[in-house]
Amino acid sequence: MSQILKKATKYRTVSTILQHGEAHLKDPYTLPPEIITPPAPRKERKPDDITDFPQQKFVLLPESIPYPEGKYRPASVPYVAGFYPYNCYLQKGKIYQWCSCGISQANPWCDGMCNASATRNRPIKFNVDTSGYYKLCNCKQSANAPFCNGTHRQVIRQYHAGFRGFYELWGWAAFMGTTGFMIWNFHN
């Protein structure tokens, strides 16, 4: 019994939440963190200078759910899962998978439906550095995905400005008005 306790003292608990920039030690696809610093100040300033901060660097991210080999999937626009963002509590360092296709039954989280349907949209893996409430995009059009940037306001305006939204909105209004008129006349 004492030997088991001696072995147990050497064990250390490894958290399932990847914090403090250690994700690259456990996941071969995650790049090590890079500290971005501004370049040395310029000697000559021009009117079209915007900032001294380094230019944006694009890093190719691996897909959470890879495409089946040999199956071409055409480019697709995501489904609008809703017109208002989700307000979710997110834990610091925990990795989440946000659904970017809008097909998921567990919105805003991915449930793998994108793998079973003809869409090129794949989930976005992300985490946050501070625990708290965050607004997650539900219209799937945000440029700041997975976080909401207010794009749903334009989506609603465009939807109602289009013929489908116009007839859907006025169709509901006509249906409810006709039904109310019939009930009113039936009781009078």
Disulfide bonds with the S-S distance in Angstrom:
none
